[in-house]
Amino acid sequence: MPQVKRHIETNWLSGAGLRPTRQRLALAHLLIGDGQHRHVTAESLYEATRDGAEKVSLATVYNTLRVFSDAGLLREITVNGARSYFDTNVTNHPHFFWEDTEELMDAPDEDLKIAQLPEAPAGAEISKVDVVIRLRRS
């Protein structure tokens, strides 16, 4: 891992109050190392680690994605009630979900208008709204 990249990942982790361990740095490099936003599952990130120098178990990938998400570094999007995708773009934005390939991707938000949300129950507040638009090839 080049030193410049290591600095970016170290700052990303440290800025969220996380200790930059070797395995966290390796996963952070795969997630943000090229500066591009991406959507990953634990399984797809684990597959990406198999080509790297740092070996990471699938359990570690799951645990690390949860830690990154809890720290606000990733946004978790749940599709079909069971499958979690982790987005490096943590801003509020909609997603397209391709049903045939199970790929999640950003959707343009310029035309999305949510006119009104229901009022949250007493003692609660709305923390976020996930918009997932399902696509089927025609």
Secondary structure as UniProt FT lines:
FT   HELIX           3..15
FT   TURN            16..17
FT   HELIX           22..32
FT   TURN            33..34
FT   STRAND          39..40
FT   HELIX           42..49
FT   TURN            50..51
FT   HELIX           58..70
FT   TURN            71..72
FT   STRAND          75..79
FT   TURN            80..82
FT   STRAND          83..87
FT   STRAND          95..98
FT   TURN            99..102
FT   STRAND          103..106
FT   TURN            122..123
FT   STRAND          132..135
//
